[in-house]
Structure formats: C-alpha cells, structure tokens
Amino acid sequence: MKHSRQTYPIFLTLLIASIIGVGNTMHSSNSAFAQYYKQPHIPVLHKITLSVEEIPLLGGNLYAYKMVQHLVNDMETGNTIKDLTNNYESGPTIPGPTLIIDEGDVVSLTLHNDITSREKAMVGVHVHGIHYPITSDATLKEINNVEDQGVNPGETITYSWTAGPGTVGTWPYHDHTLGLNTIGKDPNGLEMSGLFGTLIINDGDGYTKALINGEPRYVKIDDISKDVICWVTDDAFWCNEAVNNYGEYEHNALWENPTIKAVNQDLIRFHLLGIGTDFTVFQLSGYEWLKPGTDRIIDEKEIGPLEVHVFTVKADEGDSQYRDIIQSHFKSGMFGDFIVDEMGISIPGEQPGEA
Amino acid sequence: MKRNSSNIILALFAAILLTSTLPTALYNSLDSEKKLADSNPSGHPIIKAAEASEYNNQDYYDNDNYDNMYSGNGYYDNGYNDNGIDSKKHQVTVKIERLQNGQYAYKMVKHIVIDKNGPTDLTDRYSDIATIPGPSIEINKGDTLILKSILENNEVKVDSIKPDEVGSIEYSADDFTRELGLFGAIIVHPNSGTYDYAGLEKGLVDGEIQKINSDDIKKQFVLFMVGSTFWGMEIDENHLQTPLWTNPTLGSDLGDLVQFHVLGSGHDHTFHLHAHRWLDPGTSDIIDVKTIHPGDSHDFIVKAGQFVGAGHWQYHCHVFAHMEAGMMGIFNVGDKNSNTQSIPGASPYDQASPSTLTESNFLTFRVTDQPGTWFNNVANLDSVLPTLGGSFGIINPGGTAHFVMTDTNTVHTVTSLLWPKGAANMPFDQITGYQGGAIVKLEDPGLYVFTCKVHPYMFAGAVVDDPQTTDNDGNAAYDIGEELQLANGVVLKTDPTLNDPTFGVFTSLVKTFFKVTNLNNWKDYMQTTYVTELPPVNVILGGNNIVNLNILNTEEDLTGKLFNPEIPGLGEVWVDTQFEITEGKSKPGTATKINTGTWEIERKVSLPGINMNHPHNMWTDKDQNVIYQTMWFDQRLAVFDRETGEFIDVFNVGDAPSHVITNPLSDLAYVALNGEQGVAELELSDGQLDLLRIIPMQKSGQDPTHPHGHWISADGSKMVTPNALTADSTIYDFASDSIQRTIDSTTGEDTSTGVVPIATAIRPQGDKYYVANLLDSTISVIDLDSGKLLKNIELLAPLFDSDTGNDGTAHALPIQTPVDPTGKFMVTANTLTGSISVVNTDPNSPNTDEVVASLPCDPGCHGANFGFKDLSQIPEQDRDNTYPYYAYVASKFSNVLTVVDPDPDNDGDGSDAVIAGRILLKEDDNNPAISSTYQSDDNTIALDGTGGQGVLAIPNPYPGWVYNLPPFYTGMLTMEQQDPLHLNS
C-alpha cells in the first residue's frame, strides 16, 4: 500500500510522458501513422482537354500541347467541383501543361489535333506510371495490336487514366505515334519537337521527403511553395512551374533556360525529366539533395532519356546555377540561373518564334 | 502482490513508451538497410569469362571427379558455411562458338551444383545450342560459382565469383566479340536458408512494396541491351531456359509474377516498359524508366498487367535514335491462366538458301573505323568470294539486317540509301547521329544499300535474294529489283533495254560500291593499269535480264598519268591522306606535305602519340605557324607545328568534327561538329587549345543540323554551314550572334537546298555563297545577306550547250567546292563520277553559275582548295596572262593529288581548264618524288597515299586571310596575289 501510493505519481508522470512521446514521434517522423488522423483524400475525376498546336519557326516548326479545359468533378454526382482552366497559360507551351492530381483520382483526357499546316500528322498523349488500359496506350496499331490511338489534324480522341495504388510519383507524358519503322509516318518523332509534358501524382497523405539542413525530413506537400519542372532535351532546359496558391496551383510557362526564382527558405520541389538521344548530368550549384527513395545525399545526377529525377530543397539565400555539365551541352548554353530573393518570381526564357 | 502489480504497471508504461518510439526505431533500421544497399550502388562486378584466376588449377577442377571436392577437404564437413546457411558450389563450363553468320555465342557444356548431398547435374536446364544471350546461370546468394570457358582455339579460362548481393551480373568477353554475342547473365537469387529472411525478393505488387517469395515467380525474362537491339531469354518456374533472340515477344498471363533481368553489354540505353512500374532496387523509389550502361544490371518484379489488364505492352529503349533504329519488342500479357507463349525474334540460326553463302538469314555488320569496310559483314565472305569485298551480304526475303557499332569512336546513322521501290520497312533512318546499332527486317527481294548520313562514303550492301529465281541453268542469280529508289526520291530503272538515263546512275552506284568496299579496287598510280573487279555473280535486273556483274569490270592504262605541273607552286600543300595505316596507331590517317616548288613529299604527320583518327580537314593560323587538324571519326581537334610536324595540343570538341576554319579577323578557330548541332569556337593560346563555346546552327527543339563543311566570309562577318541532316544551310552573323536558315526567294518561307548539303564556299566579294548537295548532285547558290536560294546548278543531267561551254558531261555527288580568291571560278570535286567540274562564278561572266568545263578526277574525288603559283618563275611579261593559282584536288580511293589550272590564260573564262599535273602521295621507296629531307613521326604500312580529303595550301591565298599574311609571305607574292579583290588599287 505504501508502495502503490509512492508509485502513483510516477505512474501518472510516465503516463503523460508516454502520451506526449507518442504524439511527438507520430507527428514528425513517421508518415504511416499520420494517415490515422488526417482527412483521407476523396478521389475526384479530372476532366482534361488538351490540344496540339504548331509553333511556326523558320527551319522547322515546333509542336506543343495546350490546356483547353481542366475540370475537377465529383466522381459520384458528376458535378464540377472546380474549374482549374484559368490557372494555366492560355497558349501552347513547351513543356506541355503540368497536370497535378492525387493518388486515387481518375483522369479523362481528351486531345484535339489543331495542326493546320499538314493533313497528316498523327499525335497522341502516351503517359507513364499512371494506370491505363491497352486502349489508351496512344501508340499505333502495329505496337498495341488494337488500333491507331492517335489523331490526325481535326480529329479528337479520349484517353482514360486511373491513379491507382502504387502510382505516386512524377511521370512524363509525350507523343508516341512512332511505329516499327518510323520514317514514312509523316511527320515522325514529334516528342522531339516539343510534345512532352508532366503528370504529378501526389501522395494522398500529403507528405514527401526532403533534405532540410543536411538531414532527411518528411515535409508536407502543402508546404511546398512551388514545383519547378524542367525537361532536359539534347539542346536546352525547357521549364514550367506550378506555384502553390493555397492548395490550387498557378501554372507559369518558363520556356527555354529560364531564370528560376524562389523566396528565401521556401520549399521548392524540382522535377527533372530527360528526353532525346543524349544523357545529361544535372547539377544545382551550392545545393545537395536526397537520392530518391533513399537517405543518400547527392549533388549531381545523370539523367537518361525519359528518366525522372525529383527532389525537394529549401531555397537558400544567394545565386545558384542549374546546369548540364556534359561539355557539349554546357558549352552550347544548357544552363540558367536559380536566384533566391524577396519576391521569388521566375523570369521566362526565350520563347520559340520570338526575337 | 501489490509490488508485483506495480512492477507490471511500470512494465506496461515502459511498453507504451517503447511502442511510441518503436516505429521510429524500426524506420531508422529500415533506413540503415537502405543506406547499406546504397553504399555500393553500382555494385555488380563484371565477371569476364576470358580472364584467368586462381582457380586455373586442374587438380582443383577436374571434370566428373567430384570426390575430392567435398569429402575429406573439410569444405562441407558440417554442410554449413559460416552464416549457418546452406551454400552451394557451382561448376559451370561454357564454350565459345562462331555462328554461321559470323557472330559469336556461348554454349552450355555442363553445370554441376554441389551441396551437402553431393553433386547434381543441371545441364538439362539449358538450350543445347550456343545462344545469345549465353546461358543464364542461376545461383543463390552466398554460393560460389566457378565459371570455366573454352575459347575457339580450345584455350581454357577460369573465373570465379561468390556474390554477396542479390541481382544479376554480366559475364562476357572483353573485346569486340562481347557486342557480337559473347554476353550472358549470372542471376543471383536470395538464399532460402533459415537465418536469412531475404529468401524473399522485393517488389511493387498490389500497390505496395512487398516481399515476394522467389518460388512464386512464374517466369523470368533476361533482356540484354546492346547496339540497338534486345537479346532475350526466358526461364520458366522449373528453371528451363529458352532463347528468345532479338526483340522477342515476351509471353505471360494476367496476374502472373514475372521477374525481369535487364543488362547492358554495349552502348547507353534507357529501358522502359509500358503500363507497368516497379521498385528501383536499393531504394524505395518507384520507376518505369532505367538507365542501362554497359555492365549495368537492373532486376525487378511486376505482376503482369496488374491494374491495367491484358494487352500488347511495348518495351523499348527510350533513347530516341535507338527507337528509330528498331530497339523495341512486346510484353504480351494474355488472359489469366491462358499459358501465353513467348515468340522468339529473328536469330542467326534462321535458315537461308545456299545462295546466301552463309545459309543464315541474319546478316550482321559491325561498324568500325577501318577504311573501305567501315560497315563490315562479320561473316567475312572474302574467303568465299574475294571480289565481294567486306561490306556485302545476302539473305532471303524476311531476313534481318543487323548493325552494331563495335569499334568506332564517333557517331553514325544507319540510313537506307537505295532500296527496291516500295519495299517494306523502307526508308530506314534516324534524325541524329548516335552510338548504338540498328535492326530491320527486309521482306522484299532486291538490292539494298545502307549508308551513314554523317560519313556518307560508308556503305553496307545487302541483296535479298528469292531462292526461287535463278538463271537459265538453274543456278543462283541474285534479285536486284525492277526499280530502285534512292534516298533523295529519284527512282532508278534497272532494265538495260529501256535506255533510261537513270540506268547509268544505277551502274555507277554499283561500281562505286564495289570500288569503295573492296580495297583491291582502289587506284594505285604506281601500277601500270588500274583494274576494277566486281564479283562474278549473276544478277537479275529489270525486265528479267540476267547479267553477270563482271561486265562492269574496267581496266584503265595508267602509263604517263603522273607528271608535275610546269609552273611550280609557291610554298607547300598539305593533303589529309585519311586512310593510311601506320605502324604506330590502331586508327588510320596521316597528313601529307608536298613542297610545291619541287613537287616532292617532304613530310607525313601521323601523331601516333594521340592515335590520330581519320584526319579530315585542316586550316592554319594567321601567321601560318600551326596546322589545325580535325579527326572526323573521333571527337578531337589536334594542333601541330607546321614546320616541324611536332604535336602541340589536342582537345575533345564534340562528335565527328569535320572541317576547321579560322575567322580572318579574330584568328579564333571554328570546328563544325558534324555529329551534333553546331560549330565549336576555340582559341589557341600559349600552345593550349580552349573551347570557348559551341554555336548552335538551329533553334532549340529543331532537328539537329549536323553541319559538315562550313566557310567564313572574307570580311569575317558571317559563317555559313551546309546542314547535312536537315537539307538546308544556316548563315551565322558574328556581330548579332544570330542565325538565318535558307529561304525561298519568292515566298520567304523555309526551303531546302538539296539532299545532304555537305560543303560550302563563299565568294570573296561576299555577295553569294555555294552549297554542294551531295545526294541531289546540285550546287545551291544563296544570297549571303538574306539567305534566299537563288538557283540550283544541275550537275547530273547537263545538256550540251556551246554557249555555256557545257559539254554535256554528267557530274554526280559533289563534295568540296571552293571559290577561287578572285571570285571568278568554282572548282568542284564530284565523287560518284570521279570528275571535276568548273563553274564561272563572276556575275559579269556571260555564263555565270553554269558548268563550263569538266575534267577527270579519281574514284572518291573529294577535297579541293586553291594555292599560289610561283609566278617569279615566269618571265615578267607573261605574268599578266598567267592565272595566279592552282586548285589542288584530292581523291579518297587513289593515291595522287590532282593539280588543276582552271584558267591557264587568265582570261576570266574557265572553259579552258586543264589538269596541270598529278602528284603521287605514296611514302613508298619506289616513289621518286620523296624529298631527300623527308621526315615522318611514324611508318606507313598499308593504303599508302590514299584517303585524300582535306587539302590546305600554305601560304593561305584566300581573302581575308591573305590580307593578314606576315610580311615574310607577302614578299613572295605578286600584287595581284596580295590583293585579289583590288581593295588597294
């Protein structure tokens, strides 16, 4: 009895301490537990319409995807919850519009071919990572054994995608109307002429990993100020950015080798995607980051065609440079500034057809 | 009791505390496991079957005698190794075999596994023929593998490995035979012992990263990436292996667990599979594209068709040029439990008729840097039919043409130059030069010729022969096809009875093919006759006309063809004898120096210290002190001392540097990157080269131009490039750093110059420039200011016209085309017809931009540049009537330099052009024209004097360079030669 009265306060202290301890460890380090008390994401249907337009350019036209409409609809009722169309640029962009959705969402993607200078120019939207049936492969019949899943000028097609379990990540989409013998399909290789863009599927529980002050840390995706997407081709960085505007994204086209800006201490997530024939080696001077899926710290990364490399860092005061250090790429201008200042407003690079 | 209960309560709270921190602790431990895996990221060693090791001891490795392996030696005394896990020893013997088509492959001889129960023979798992990839050797982590290989000469090599990681490892040859088939996989599976929980693989299945029991994997697919082809093999659940050969269809059922092992044996690739995603080993990252460099391996598990359904899901390399070159196959996911079968692809074992000489329907060319046979049929038909040369092959309809770049330091395309009109899978091409290979099925009978758009004298020939069609005696006769299509759209008729003008082009192309690819058909001016011999085979031409190819054989009398020009030249001329084979190098080429005063060879520069590779084009600095030398089959620019021939510096500038020229104002050097998108700008200072920048000749995102033979205007303001792969030209303005592409003069829209523009020349007056279009056989005339295409000079079908002086001679495939320092004449080397054409370029001439003279050249007529005549050797009163220059012309498949005088009487009309001399370029002891002061840094042992391409005369006669010559040189020149533009008069 004496013992039990003495142990009672200790009892209580331990009880309280353990509850606080449990609470702290759950919150800061282990995302698996986080989902037990966060609101689960309710899947929605993204009804997206893109078009393909030409960008006339002496010496050879470029081709680009354009956002026509992006509606977020309730899956049960079909009612439109949000119209995101005005968050995008109004014209065609290289890279194409960045589509940001959550795990569990469904996408219905309609594509118009608005190329005017030729009668035959089949294009499509082939996507990586997200789930889709063989009828939405966006390849030619000689590949998918079903039918030609692209459209000639004036035509329209719809693809169906589902962000099912295991699809969280950043995935490319691009034209893939390339046959077994590519020449003669007129024109071929439009992925090389600007028809590429990005699909980001965020984790439903809202976390990703970042290197913060030299330590791997989970950060909330909601706390990321902007997603910077750069496609590394054989001759340029083509970028756009999605600025986090209270949960909705504002999409800015940054075009070729832009000046990327961020506000000091902001969380910035970089997505790098390669395309073409060359391999590139990416560096962001003055920064280190986590090798994806590990806690290893790296400061450069080789990126091969259609490989994806994503990392999140905290913007540090001062000027930095993003670049491809392969000699023939660097010496022909594949680099740009990453500047951290008060406003953090990026400056687009050269747009094809201007100047 | 109460004490006990309070202890229990304390214990309970301790437990709660622990469980709150346990997830973190657990997570941290998982992290550290990942850290361990990441600490050896490129982990896998390459076990090379051709290397010796400590196990090369016959006592230790005795066929069929395993008694002393485990009993009495203490190895398996207790049946367990240190970890307490059953580990085994594998003794595997493979044999190297040469296949019918000339490729190589490993064959399983015997696989014995020894564990505590004794030896078991596993040889039945494997195919009983040599396969590509070689046998897939499956072992478990912790096992020892002793791999013995028996080489072709019966030499034995032994290598061993004891892997401590799960995954796959390549075993391979360590020379070019690796890329021709000598590669295979060692697959290390987790150990299923009790202490090692990793009897389980990891993968993304059912939407989560999970552990998967190896026993649940239905099928394994091994895919090797090499060249631009997948070579595959299937392993079923009972470990039985089936070779699937090239770009196979992989069969699986919906929901089956399938494991892929993707390995690289040559060139750089990225592997992608449609509609699936998987765990990147050693991380928690989910991916669907993975870089595969040679020696890399990538293993992953998927549930076939999970969440996406059945279908023909494409797998392919995502490197764009490789996609264009055919690097793809199908992962066929069929319905659940339907037992979907894999379908093997084309293989060297595909049988063909005896007329193919190999009886294999799989033709493989390796791409090397060896002159003549840059595309080399690995079956080596020379021994069977010597006149066939090294670049020809024969298959039946439905056969495969396959290419691998095994020994080349540069980029290429594999492009169809000629094919039977309407043939399936033609045309075949890529938009950029690359490193890799190509594979294409040829369904229709006829003649096919492949080339490289970057190096357009590389040829690979294939006849697809229908074995049913024979000559009148029932013997093999090879189908050529009724009509053949050229890459530039022109259709050639092969029926000789039609008298169609294109028939002449057809026979020229066939003769040229066998001249280039058979070294015995190259022209040696030290012989008395020049014989061209074609293979004596019967071919079926259009209209079913059967002829023997040897009717195209020719013989030319060479006596008296060598002679020196009467008027000596001033200074020296350098010729890139690009094909010379020397003792000190593995790559070909030298630069040969001729003293034009004496017409003797004074020097050859080989640069063995840097293995100079195909020296193609030269230029000099403003003081004429150094020679800049490009290496076209490489990536480097070299500089050497002009006077001493000594090496100064070398710099890696980019793919296939073709031509070099300086800006007459800044003296910076500009090198065209013929394998890429632009021109490199370099500075030479204190004997060191520095790359300042690369100037793109197109806008970002446009097809890469691949410029070849550029030029810079006399006033240094503009540079022009012939864009070999985009069929147009770019004008670069130095001051504004801007580019202008060729436009139509009326619409102002894009226009093409012609197919494969290859060389340019700017008129020194700066008003217009010329672009030689190799395949179209035209020369475009373009306004230098606006980029407007003014005219295309037709070379191929000129009419006889006494007004223009055009004598109706056809010239085909023009290459270098310099305009003389006065701006009055253009001399063009035409490579197909082996002829030189002279065009009047003076706008005041009555026949401006017309061909006014034709002269004979040699096979592979290629390079040309002007140089000074030494007019001090002529009486003063005759100097005004003497044209002050020579045009020096070099040819690839002969060993002379041709000296042309376009206007001997200096009247401004080139119709009286003559051959002024021919100079032998051979180092041979019997060559009387070797100077007594001859020096060289190496020893020529073959193809002496051949490969003539770049030509450079010193001192440099062209405006604006001539205006900046040091006084030492101007002192030797006449007023006319010093100031050809009359700027100072």
Interface residues (C-beta under 8 A of the other chain):
Chain A: M1 H3 S4 T7 I10 F11 L14 L15 A17 S18 G21 V22 T25 M26 S29 N30 A32 F33 L57 L58 G59 G60 L62 I94 H126 H128 G129 H131 Y132 P133 I134 D137 T139 I143 N144 N145 V146 T162 G164 P165 G166 T167 V168 G169 W171 L178 L180 N181 T182 I183 G184 N188 G189 E191 M192 S193 G194 P216 T233 D234 D235 A236 W238 E256 G274 I275 G276 T277 F279 K291 P292 G293 T294 D295 R296 E302 G304 P305 L306 E307 V308 Q327 S328 K331 S332 G333 E350 P352
Chain B: K2 R3 S5 S6 I9 L10 F13 I16 L17 T19 S20 T21 P23 T24 Y27 D31 K34 K35 D38 L204 D206 G207 E208 D268 H269 T270 H272 H274 A275 R277 D280 G282 T283 S284 D285 I286 I287 D288 V289 K290 T291 F307 V308 G309 A310 G311 H312 W313 Q314 H318 V319 F320 A321 H322 M323 E324 G326 M328 I330 A424 N425 M426 P427 F428 D429 I431 T432 Y434 V440 N652 G654 D655 L673 E676 Q677 G678 A680 L691 L692 R693 I694 I695 P696 Q698 K699 S700 G701 Q702 D703 P704 T726 D728 T730 Q740 R741 I743 E749 D750
